[in-house]
C-alpha cells in the first residue's frame, strides 16, 4: 500500500524477553481504569497520566484497537519520551514493517529519524494515517478487585504518535486500544507486571457514574459486595483471518474480538436469518464482533429486517409511533411496563456454541427511550455491504461484565447485572485504607 512518507522495511525479528518493568518493588495483581460515557458522542472515555512531568491524557476506549495512539503534535513535551528505533526490541514487539527514514522537521515526539512507524486507525471515523512509535512513562492505579490501590508506573509504555482526532469526544487526545496485539494495553500491562493476560470491561450506561476496565484476573466486586466474575458463561473468542482495520497490510489478521453466534431468538423463537452471514468467510466478511466505538448494535440489512419483523410481531398489541433515526422500530412507551431488567419486552437471545450458552439481551439493553412516550429498539441497519454481519455496540453491552481471557481465547459474560442487583456504575472508587 502507498504511504504518505518514505519508508523502508527494516524491523528485525529480535527475541523479546519482557517489557521494561515498572520501577517499583510493589507488583500489583490487577489494575483498574475508570471509564465514563460521554453524553454527546456516547463514546467511553478513560484518563491516564503520562509524560514527565505527568499530565492527564484523555482517550476514547476502543475494545478492538491495536494500541494506544495519541496526538503528539500539540503541546507534547516530556523528558522521558523515547522513539522506538528501527531494529530495536520494541520494533519487534510492535511487529513494525516500516521505518521513518527522514523527519522533515526538527526532532520531536512526532518527528524522528530512524524510527518505527505503524498505521494508526481512528475507528470512529474509519480514517487511518501513519504514526511514529515511541515510549513514555504512564501511571495507573492498582486494585484488589474491590477498591483502587496504589498508583504504579510503567516507564517505557509503547504507543503511537499521530493526529487523527476528528469524530472523537471533546477533549479526547487519542484512543486506548485493548485489542489482540502485543502492544495493546492488556498485553503490555500483563507483560510488565506478570499477571495473566486477562482483562474485563464493565461499562456504565450512566454519564455520571463511571464504569471500569479491570486488567488482570477477578474478583470484580461492586457495591453490595456483588462479585460480577462469578457464574459467568463462557464462549470461544474467534479470530478473523483478515484485518478489519481502516487500513492494513495484506496478510494482517483482525485485532478485534469475535464470537460465534449460531442463531438469534426473539421471545425464545428462532429468527429466520441467512446463517452463512453468521460465519466469517475466508475473505473476512461475516461473523459477530463486540465494539465499544459503535454506540448501538449494527446489523447486516437482511438480519436487521428479520429481527425488526420478529420483534414487532412479538409486540403486535403495542401501538407503534413514528421511527426516530437511527432506529427503525418504535413503540408508544405508555403501553410498555417496566421490570427489574428494564422495559417489559421479550429478550433477544444470541445462541452461541450450543443451546445452553445464550447471551440474553433484556429490555435495559434493547430499548432506547427517545422521548417521553417513545421507546425504540436500539439496533441499526448497516446495509448490505458491511464487513461484519453483527456488531454488538455499546448500548447492548452496558451493565454487562465481559471478561476477555487472551491465553485461553475465551469470553466470559454475565448478561445484565441488574439481575444481581448491581450495575457497572457501582464500583467503589474510594481508595483502600
HUDADA-V713546 format. One record per residue. N is the residue number from 1. PHI is phi in whole degrees, -180 to 180 (NA if undefined). PSI is psi in radians with two decimals (NA if undefined). D_FIRST is the distance of its C-alpha to the first C-alpha in Angstrom with 2 decimals. Layout:
# HUDADA-V713546
n=N phi=PHI psi=PSI d_first=D_FIRST
n=N phi=PHI psi=PSI d_first=D_FIRST
This chain:
# HUDADA-V713546
n=1 phi=NA psi=2.59 d_first=0.00
n=2 phi=-74 psi=2.56 d_first=3.80
n=3 phi=-122 psi=2.87 d_first=6.51
n=4 phi=-73 psi=-0.62 d_first=10.12
n=5 phi=-112 psi=3.13 d_first=11.85
n=6 phi=-89 psi=2.18 d_first=12.09
n=7 phi=-131 psi=2.73 d_first=11.33
n=8 phi=-138 psi=2.62 d_first=12.40
n=9 phi=-70 psi=2.23 d_first=12.76
n=10 phi=-141 psi=-0.62 d_first=16.22
n=11 phi=-67 psi=2.13 d_first=17.60
n=12 phi=-81 psi=2.63 d_first=20.52
n=13 phi=-87 psi=1.33 d_first=21.72
n=14 phi=-80 psi=2.63 d_first=24.93
n=15 phi=-75 psi=2.34 d_first=27.52
n=16 phi=-104 psi=2.10 d_first=27.97
n=17 phi=-83 psi=-0.80 d_first=31.61
n=18 phi=-171 psi=2.85 d_first=31.53
n=19 phi=-73 psi=2.82 d_first=30.35
n=20 phi=-64 psi=2.15 d_first=32.53
n=21 phi=-74 psi=2.58 d_first=35.68
n=22 phi=-64 psi=2.50 d_first=37.18
n=23 phi=-85 psi=1.28 d_first=40.09
n=24 phi=-159 psi=2.55 d_first=42.82
n=25 phi=-78 psi=-0.29 d_first=45.35
n=26 phi=-82 psi=2.16 d_first=44.95
n=27 phi=-116 psi=1.84 d_first=42.44
n=28 phi=-69 psi=2.67 d_first=41.92
n=29 phi=-88 psi=-0.30 d_first=41.70
n=30 phi=-162 psi=2.80 d_first=39.55
n=31 phi=-125 psi=2.85 d_first=37.96
n=32 phi=-140 psi=2.48 d_first=38.05
n=33 phi=-136 psi=1.95 d_first=36.04
n=34 phi=-66 psi=2.51 d_first=37.67
n=35 phi=-134 psi=2.20 d_first=35.54
n=36 phi=-113 psi=2.44 d_first=36.75
n=37 phi=-85 psi=2.16 d_first=35.84
n=38 phi=-77 psi=2.21 d_first=35.15
n=39 phi=-66 psi=-0.53 d_first=37.53
n=40 phi=-82 psi=-0.84 d_first=35.42
n=41 phi=-100 psi=-0.27 d_first=31.94
n=42 phi=65 psi=0.30 d_first=33.10
n=43 phi=-78 psi=2.74 d_first=30.46
n=44 phi=-99 psi=2.13 d_first=31.65
n=45 phi=-114 psi=2.29 d_first=32.04
n=46 phi=-123 psi=2.76 d_first=32.66
n=47 phi=-134 psi=2.27 d_first=33.78
n=48 phi=-125 psi=2.98 d_first=33.71
n=49 phi=-108 psi=2.44 d_first=34.91
n=50 phi=-144 psi=2.83 d_first=32.74
n=51 phi=82 psi=2.97 d_first=33.09
n=52 phi=-128 psi=2.02 d_first=36.22
n=53 phi=-68 psi=2.75 d_first=38.32
n=54 phi=-65 psi=2.39 d_first=37.26
n=55 phi=-134 psi=2.62 d_first=36.05
n=56 phi=-71 psi=2.47 d_first=35.24
n=57 phi=-124 psi=2.09 d_first=31.64
n=58 phi=-101 psi=2.25 d_first=31.23
n=59 phi=-134 psi=2.56 d_first=28.26
n=60 phi=-83 psi=2.25 d_first=27.37
n=61 phi=-78 psi=2.20 d_first=27.49
n=62 phi=-122 psi=1.79 d_first=24.52
n=63 phi=-53 psi=-0.76 d_first=25.72
n=64 phi=-97 psi=0.14 d_first=22.40
n=65 phi=-65 psi=2.63 d_first=20.52
n=66 phi=-77 psi=-0.50 d_first=18.73
n=67 phi=-172 psi=3.12 d_first=20.74
n=68 phi=-85 psi=2.25 d_first=22.73
n=69 phi=-131 psi=2.68 d_first=21.08
n=70 phi=-153 psi=2.84 d_first=23.11
n=71 phi=-78 psi=1.87 d_first=23.52
n=72 phi=-102 psi=0.11 d_first=24.54
n=73 phi=-79 psi=-0.60 d_first=24.71
n=74 phi=-100 psi=1.99 d_first=28.02
n=75 phi=57 psi=0.64 d_first=31.10
n=76 phi=-98 psi=1.86 d_first=29.64
n=77 phi=-132 psi=1.99 d_first=32.31
n=78 phi=-148 psi=2.35 d_first=32.93
n=79 phi=-80 psi=-0.16 d_first=34.68
n=80 phi=-111 psi=0.11 d_first=33.08
n=81 phi=-71 psi=2.39 d_first=29.35
n=82 phi=-135 psi=2.21 d_first=27.60
n=83 phi=-70 psi=2.62 d_first=24.00
n=84 phi=-88 psi=1.88 d_first=22.42
n=85 phi=-75 psi=2.59 d_first=22.35
n=86 phi=-59 psi=2.38 d_first=19.96
n=87 phi=83 psi=0.03 d_first=21.62
n=88 phi=-83 psi=2.95 d_first=23.85
n=89 phi=-62 psi=-0.64 d_first=25.04
n=90 phi=-62 psi=-0.65 d_first=23.35
n=91 phi=-60 psi=-0.79 d_first=20.00
n=92 phi=-66 psi=-0.72 d_first=20.74
n=93 phi=-61 psi=-0.70 d_first=22.05
n=94 phi=-81 psi=-0.08 d_first=18.97
n=95 phi=55 psi=0.85 d_first=16.78
n=96 phi=-70 psi=2.57 d_first=14.60
n=97 phi=-118 psi=-0.04 d_first=11.87
n=98 phi=-149 psi=2.83 d_first=11.68
n=99 phi=-135 psi=2.52 d_first=14.46
n=100 phi=-79 psi=2.05 d_first=15.39
n=101 phi=-87 psi=-0.52 d_first=17.40
n=102 phi=-149 psi=2.17 d_first=19.33
n=103 phi=-87 psi=2.26 d_first=20.45
n=104 phi=-75 psi=-0.24 d_first=21.51
n=105 phi=-120 psi=-2.89 d_first=24.49
n=106 phi=-74 psi=2.63 d_first=27.22
n=107 phi=-56 psi=2.36 d_first=26.53
n=108 phi=-161 psi=3.09 d_first=26.28
n=109 phi=-61 psi=-0.45 d_first=24.92
n=110 phi=-108 psi=0.26 d_first=21.71
n=111 phi=-155 psi=1.70 d_first=21.65
n=112 phi=-142 psi=2.53 d_first=22.15
n=113 phi=-77 psi=2.68 d_first=21.49
n=114 phi=53 psi=0.84 d_first=20.36
n=115 phi=-126 psi=2.44 d_first=19.24
n=116 phi=-61 psi=2.53 d_first=16.88
n=117 phi=-129 psi=2.52 d_first=13.99
n=118 phi=-137 psi=2.68 d_first=12.70
n=119 phi=-78 psi=2.20 d_first=11.02
n=120 phi=-108 psi=2.65 d_first=14.24
n=121 phi=-127 psi=2.12 d_first=15.13
n=122 phi=-88 psi=1.75 d_first=18.09
n=123 phi=-79 psi=-0.10 d_first=19.13
n=124 phi=-78 psi=-0.80 d_first=21.98
n=125 phi=-100 psi=-0.09 d_first=20.09
n=126 phi=60 psi=0.75 d_first=16.78
n=127 phi=-111 psi=2.70 d_first=14.92
n=128 phi=-139 psi=2.69 d_first=12.41
n=129 phi=-153 psi=3.11 d_first=12.01
n=130 phi=-100 psi=2.41 d_first=11.86
n=131 phi=-137 psi=2.70 d_first=15.29
n=132 phi=-81 psi=2.50 d_first=17.45
n=133 phi=-93 psi=2.38 d_first=19.20
n=134 phi=-152 psi=-3.08 d_first=22.97
n=135 phi=-138 psi=2.69 d_first=26.26
n=136 phi=-159 psi=2.96 d_first=29.47
n=137 phi=-76 psi=2.44 d_first=32.63
n=138 phi=-132 psi=2.77 d_first=32.96
n=139 phi=-126 psi=2.62 d_first=36.11
n=140 phi=-154 psi=2.69 d_first=36.78
n=141 phi=-86 psi=2.49 d_first=40.00
n=142 phi=-82 psi=3.01 d_first=41.22
n=143 phi=-154 psi=2.69 d_first=43.16
n=144 phi=-100 psi=0.17 d_first=45.74
n=145 phi=92 psi=-0.17 d_first=44.47
n=146 phi=-121 psi=-0.63 d_first=47.24
n=147 phi=-139 psi=2.82 d_first=46.97
n=148 phi=-68 psi=2.65 d_first=44.71
n=149 phi=-121 psi=-2.53 d_first=45.69
n=150 phi=-64 psi=2.58 d_first=44.97
n=151 phi=-79 psi=2.33 d_first=41.98
n=152 phi=-120 psi=2.76 d_first=39.87
n=153 phi=-120 psi=2.60 d_first=37.31
n=154 phi=-123 psi=1.90 d_first=34.13
n=155 phi=-67 psi=-0.55 d_first=33.76
n=156 phi=-128 psi=1.10 d_first=30.17
n=157 phi=-81 psi=2.20 d_first=28.24
n=158 phi=-80 psi=2.41 d_first=24.46
n=159 phi=-155 psi=3.08 d_first=22.41
n=160 phi=-121 psi=2.35 d_first=19.49
n=161 phi=-93 psi=2.15 d_first=20.27
n=162 phi=-173 psi=2.49 d_first=18.61
n=163 phi=-102 psi=1.93 d_first=20.22
n=164 phi=-154 psi=1.06 d_first=19.34
n=165 phi=-94 psi=-0.03 d_first=22.86
n=166 phi=-56 psi=2.35 d_first=23.14
n=167 phi=86 psi=-0.16 d_first=24.97
n=168 phi=-86 psi=2.75 d_first=26.21
n=169 phi=-61 psi=2.72 d_first=29.98
n=170 phi=-58 psi=2.29 d_first=32.06
n=171 phi=87 psi=-0.18 d_first=32.13
n=172 phi=-75 psi=2.42 d_first=29.13
n=173 phi=-115 psi=0.17 d_first=26.92
n=174 phi=165 psi=-2.79 d_first=24.09
n=175 phi=-135 psi=2.51 d_first=23.68
n=176 phi=-103 psi=1.83 d_first=25.22
n=177 phi=-86 psi=2.27 d_first=23.14
n=178 phi=-111 psi=0.29 d_first=25.35
n=179 phi=-80 psi=-2.96 d_first=22.88
n=180 phi=-88 psi=1.22 d_first=22.47
n=181 phi=-138 psi=2.84 d_first=21.01
n=182 phi=-77 psi=-0.08 d_first=23.09
n=183 phi=-119 psi=0.26 d_first=22.70
n=184 phi=-73 psi=2.92 d_first=23.64
n=185 phi=-58 psi=-0.86 d_first=27.15
n=186 phi=-60 psi=-0.72 d_first=29.01
n=187 phi=-69 psi=-0.76 d_first=27.69
n=188 phi=-65 psi=-0.76 d_first=28.32
n=189 phi=-62 psi=-0.78 d_first=31.74
n=190 phi=-67 psi=-0.58 d_first=32.87
n=191 phi=-69 psi=-0.77 d_first=31.82
n=192 phi=-67 psi=-0.75 d_first=33.66
n=193 phi=-105 psi=0.06 d_first=36.79
n=194 phi=57 psi=0.68 d_first=36.87
n=195 phi=-107 psi=2.86 d_first=37.46
n=196 phi=-57 psi=2.63 d_first=36.09
n=197 phi=-78 psi=1.28 d_first=32.55
n=198 phi=-134 psi=2.39 d_first=33.94
n=199 phi=-143 psi=2.82 d_first=33.51
n=200 phi=-139 psi=2.51 d_first=34.98
n=201 phi=-117 psi=2.45 d_first=34.50
n=202 phi=-140 psi=1.67 d_first=37.47
n=203 phi=-94 psi=2.36 d_first=36.58
n=204 phi=-89 psi=2.44 d_first=39.42
n=205 phi=-77 psi=-0.29 d_first=39.88
n=206 phi=-85 psi=2.47 d_first=41.89
n=207 phi=-87 psi=0.00 d_first=40.52
n=208 phi=-108 psi=-0.56 d_first=43.46
n=209 phi=-106 psi=2.02 d_first=43.54
n=210 phi=-69 psi=2.57 d_first=40.45
n=211 phi=-88 psi=-2.82 d_first=38.99
n=212 phi=-154 psi=2.57 d_first=37.69
n=213 phi=-113 psi=2.19 d_first=35.04
n=214 phi=-101 psi=2.32 d_first=36.66
n=215 phi=-111 psi=2.05 d_first=34.91
n=216 phi=115 psi=2.95 d_first=36.98
n=217 phi=-73 psi=2.68 d_first=39.43
n=218 phi=-76 psi=3.00 d_first=42.04
n=219 phi=-71 psi=2.61 d_first=44.83
n=220 phi=-123 psi=1.69 d_first=43.51
n=221 phi=-102 psi=2.33 d_first=46.74
n=222 phi=-115 psi=2.99 d_first=47.32
n=223 phi=-54 psi=2.68 d_first=50.53
n=224 phi=72 psi=0.25 d_first=53.44
n=225 phi=61 psi=0.49 d_first=52.26
n=226 phi=-81 psi=2.10 d_first=49.97
n=227 phi=-94 psi=1.82 d_first=47.61
n=228 phi=-72 psi=-0.15 d_first=44.63
n=229 phi=-84 psi=-0.13 d_first=43.42
n=230 phi=-85 psi=2.63 d_first=46.41
n=231 phi=59 psi=0.58 d_first=46.48
n=232 phi=-75 psi=2.60 d_first=42.74
n=233 phi=-94 psi=2.66 d_first=41.47
n=234 phi=-125 psi=2.51 d_first=38.58
n=235 phi=-143 psi=2.59 d_first=35.81
n=236 phi=-64 psi=2.49 d_first=32.92
n=237 phi=-86 psi=2.31 d_first=29.49
n=238 phi=-106 psi=2.42 d_first=27.01
n=239 phi=-95 psi=2.23 d_first=23.49
n=240 phi=-83 psi=2.16 d_first=20.87
n=241 phi=-72 psi=-0.13 d_first=18.83
n=242 phi=-122 psi=2.35 d_first=15.69
n=243 phi=-60 psi=2.46 d_first=14.20
n=244 phi=-107 psi=0.24 d_first=15.68
n=245 phi=-74 psi=2.86 d_first=13.80
n=246 phi=-67 psi=-0.55 d_first=12.49
n=247 phi=-144 psi=2.41 d_first=8.89
n=248 phi=-158 psi=2.96 d_first=8.18
n=249 phi=-99 psi=2.43 d_first=6.93
n=250 phi=-54 psi=2.29 d_first=8.66
n=251 phi=103 psi=-0.27 d_first=12.22
n=252 phi=-67 psi=2.47 d_first=12.71
n=253 phi=-97 psi=2.86 d_first=16.06
n=254 phi=-72 psi=2.51 d_first=17.40
n=255 phi=-98 psi=0.04 d_first=19.31
n=256 phi=-85 psi=2.93 d_first=21.62
n=257 phi=-104 psi=2.03 d_first=25.18
n=258 phi=-111 psi=2.57 d_first=26.22
n=259 phi=-127 psi=2.80 d_first=29.80
n=260 phi=-98 psi=1.66 d_first=31.38
n=261 phi=-83 psi=2.16 d_first=33.41
n=262 phi=-91 psi=-0.60 d_first=35.71
n=263 phi=-160 psi=2.89 d_first=37.57
n=264 phi=-122 psi=2.37 d_first=38.45
n=265 phi=-122 psi=2.52 d_first=42.05
n=266 phi=-124 psi=2.19 d_first=43.87
n=267 phi=58 psi=0.67 d_first=47.47
n=268 phi=69 psi=0.18 d_first=47.18
n=269 phi=-114 psi=2.40 d_first=46.46
n=270 phi=-62 psi=2.36 d_first=43.35
n=271 phi=-90 psi=2.22 d_first=41.13
n=272 phi=-72 psi=1.88 d_first=40.21
n=273 phi=-129 psi=2.79 d_first=36.42
n=274 phi=-73 psi=1.82 d_first=34.08
n=275 phi=-72 psi=-0.23 d_first=33.62
n=276 phi=-66 psi=-0.44 d_first=30.61
n=277 phi=-72 psi=-0.34 d_first=28.75
n=278 phi=-82 psi=-0.19 d_first=29.94
n=279 phi=-105 psi=2.59 d_first=28.07
n=280 phi=-85 psi=2.14 d_first=24.39
n=281 phi=-86 psi=-3.14 d_first=23.33
n=282 phi=-73 psi=-0.09 d_first=21.02
n=283 phi=-103 psi=0.12 d_first=18.09
n=284 phi=91 psi=-0.02 d_first=18.73
n=285 phi=-87 psi=2.59 d_first=20.81
n=286 phi=99 psi=-3.06 d_first=24.31
n=287 phi=86 psi=-3.06 d_first=26.28
n=288 phi=-131 psi=2.22 d_first=27.56
n=289 phi=-126 psi=2.85 d_first=26.09
n=290 phi=-108 psi=2.34 d_first=27.80
n=291 phi=-134 psi=2.46 d_first=26.51
n=292 phi=-103 psi=-0.06 d_first=27.98
n=293 phi=-98 psi=-0.27 d_first=25.87
n=294 phi=-91 psi=2.08 d_first=27.16
n=295 phi=-67 psi=-0.46 d_first=30.79
n=296 phi=-135 psi=2.81 d_first=32.00
n=297 phi=-66 psi=2.34 d_first=31.21
n=298 phi=-113 psi=2.24 d_first=28.90
n=299 phi=-119 psi=2.52 d_first=29.74
n=300 phi=-52 psi=2.48 d_first=28.46
n=301 phi=-54 psi=-0.70 d_first=30.75
n=302 phi=-70 psi=-0.63 d_first=32.94
n=303 phi=-69 psi=-0.73 d_first=33.49
n=304 phi=-57 psi=-0.84 d_first=34.21
n=305 phi=-64 psi=-0.66 d_first=36.81
n=306 phi=-69 psi=-0.71 d_first=38.46
n=307 phi=-68 psi=-0.77 d_first=38.75
n=308 phi=-60 psi=-0.76 d_first=40.06
n=309 phi=-64 psi=-0.81 d_first=42.60
n=310 phi=-67 psi=-0.70 d_first=43.83
n=311 phi=-69 psi=-0.73 d_first=44.07
n=312 phi=-63 psi=-0.68 d_first=45.88
n=313 phi=-65 psi=-0.67 d_first=48.28
n=314 phi=-69 psi=-0.35 d_first=49.08
n=315 phi=-119 psi=0.66 d_first=50.10
n=316 phi=-63 psi=-0.40 d_first=51.74
n=317 phi=-82 psi=-0.17 d_first=54.85
n=318 phi=-95 psi=2.22 d_first=53.02
n=319 phi=-61 psi=2.45 d_first=52.82
n=320 phi=-93 psi=2.74 d_first=49.38
n=321 phi=-125 psi=2.97 d_first=48.39
n=322 phi=-59 psi=2.47 d_first=45.81
n=323 phi=-67 psi=2.64 d_first=42.23
n=324 phi=-123 psi=2.05 d_first=40.56
n=325 phi=-56 psi=2.45 d_first=36.82
n=326 phi=-92 psi=0.26 d_first=34.53
n=327 phi=-95 psi=2.65 d_first=37.05
n=328 phi=-113 psi=-0.08 d_first=38.64
n=329 phi=-137 psi=1.98 d_first=41.75
n=330 phi=-132 psi=2.60 d_first=44.33
n=331 phi=-128 psi=2.77 d_first=47.94
n=332 phi=-73 psi=1.94 d_first=51.06
n=333 phi=-70 psi=-0.31 d_first=51.03
n=334 phi=-68 psi=-0.24 d_first=54.84
n=335 phi=-100 psi=0.07 d_first=55.15
n=336 phi=-117 psi=2.16 d_first=52.91
n=337 phi=-79 psi=3.00 d_first=54.48
n=338 phi=-109 psi=2.55 d_first=53.07
n=339 phi=-130 psi=3.07 d_first=52.93
n=340 phi=-69 psi=-0.17 d_first=52.10
n=341 phi=-109 psi=0.32 d_first=48.62
n=342 phi=104 psi=-2.73 d_first=48.02
n=343 phi=-57 psi=2.48 d_first=48.75
n=344 phi=-79 psi=1.30 d_first=50.96
n=345 phi=-127 psi=2.82 d_first=48.56
n=346 phi=-61 psi=2.56 d_first=47.57
n=347 phi=-75 psi=2.69 d_first=44.86
n=348 phi=-104 psi=2.10 d_first=41.51
n=349 phi=-106 psi=2.26 d_first=41.01
n=350 phi=-101 psi=1.91 d_first=37.81
n=351 phi=-85 psi=2.14 d_first=39.08
n=352 phi=-95 psi=-2.23 d_first=36.93
n=353 phi=-66 psi=-0.39 d_first=37.48
n=354 phi=-156 psi=3.06 d_first=41.09
n=355 phi=-67 psi=-0.22 d_first=43.72
n=356 phi=-91 psi=-0.15 d_first=44.89
n=357 phi=-115 psi=1.78 d_first=41.63
n=358 phi=-131 psi=2.24 d_first=41.22
n=359 phi=-94 psi=1.95 d_first=39.44
n=360 phi=-97 psi=2.21 d_first=41.86
n=361 phi=-104 psi=1.86 d_first=40.82
n=362 phi=-89 psi=3.13 d_first=44.06
n=363 phi=-55 psi=-0.64 d_first=45.05
n=364 phi=-64 psi=-0.44 d_first=43.98
n=365 phi=-105 psi=-0.08 d_first=40.35
n=366 phi=-111 psi=-0.56 d_first=40.49
n=367 phi=-106 psi=2.27 d_first=42.55
n=368 phi=-109 psi=2.18 d_first=41.62
n=369 phi=-81 psi=1.84 d_first=44.56
n=370 phi=-96 psi=-0.29 d_first=43.42
n=371 phi=-158 psi=3.14 d_first=46.92
n=372 phi=-60 psi=-0.56 d_first=50.45
n=373 phi=-126 psi=0.40 d_first=51.13
n=374 phi=-133 psi=2.24 d_first=47.75
n=375 phi=-117 psi=2.32 d_first=45.66
n=376 phi=-120 psi=2.57 d_first=42.37
n=377 phi=-71 psi=2.14 d_first=40.46
n=378 phi=-84 psi=0.92 d_first=37.40
n=379 phi=-125 psi=2.68 d_first=34.68
n=380 phi=-124 psi=2.48 d_first=32.20
n=381 phi=-79 psi=2.01 d_first=31.06
n=382 phi=-88 psi=-0.10 d_first=27.27
n=383 phi=89 psi=-3.04 d_first=27.32
n=384 phi=-98 psi=-0.16 d_first=26.35
n=385 phi=-102 psi=0.24 d_first=22.55
n=386 phi=-68 psi=2.54 d_first=22.20
n=387 phi=-76 psi=-0.69 d_first=20.05
n=388 phi=-108 psi=2.25 d_first=22.86
n=389 phi=-71 psi=-0.64 d_first=26.39
n=390 phi=-132 psi=2.09 d_first=28.29
n=391 phi=-115 psi=1.86 d_first=27.14
n=392 phi=-75 psi=1.97 d_first=30.20
n=393 phi=-93 psi=-3.14 d_first=30.29
n=394 phi=-57 psi=-0.76 d_first=32.25
n=395 phi=-61 psi=-0.60 d_first=35.52
n=396 phi=-79 psi=-0.29 d_first=35.83
n=397 phi=-109 psi=-0.06 d_first=35.36
n=398 phi=-56 psi=2.43 d_first=37.56
n=399 phi=60 psi=0.45 d_first=40.59
n=400 phi=-118 psi=2.32 d_first=39.27
n=401 phi=-84 psi=2.21 d_first=38.73
n=402 phi=-121 psi=2.07 d_first=35.57
n=403 phi=-108 psi=2.17 d_first=35.43
n=404 phi=-106 psi=1.92 d_first=32.27
n=405 phi=-97 psi=1.81 d_first=33.27
n=406 phi=-80 psi=-0.38 d_first=30.12
n=407 phi=-75 psi=-0.82 d_first=32.11
n=408 phi=-84 psi=-0.15 d_first=33.77
n=409 phi=53 psi=1.00 d_first=30.81
n=410 phi=-141 psi=2.69 d_first=33.18
n=411 phi=-110 psi=2.23 d_first=33.84
n=412 phi=-102 psi=2.33 d_first=37.34
n=413 phi=-136 psi=2.54 d_first=38.31
n=414 phi=-97 psi=-0.33 d_first=41.57
n=415 phi=60 psi=-3.07 d_first=41.52
n=416 phi=-59 psi=2.21 d_first=43.16
n=417 phi=-74 psi=-0.15 d_first=45.05
n=418 phi=-57 psi=-0.55 d_first=47.76
n=419 phi=-66 psi=-0.27 d_first=49.39
n=420 phi=-107 psi=0.25 d_first=49.95
n=421 phi=60 psi=0.69 d_first=51.34
n=422 phi=-150 psi=3.07 d_first=48.56
n=423 phi=-140 psi=2.95 d_first=45.23
n=424 phi=-71 psi=-0.26 d_first=42.07
n=425 phi=-86 psi=0.15 d_first=43.52
n=426 phi=-105 psi=0.28 d_first=46.47
n=427 phi=-73 psi=2.45 d_first=45.17
n=428 phi=-86 psi=1.76 d_first=47.64
n=429 phi=-85 psi=0.22 d_first=45.81
n=430 phi=-74 psi=2.36 d_first=49.12
n=431 phi=-65 psi=2.56 d_first=49.03
n=432 phi=-62 psi=2.58 d_first=50.96
n=433 phi=-67 psi=NA d_first=54.29
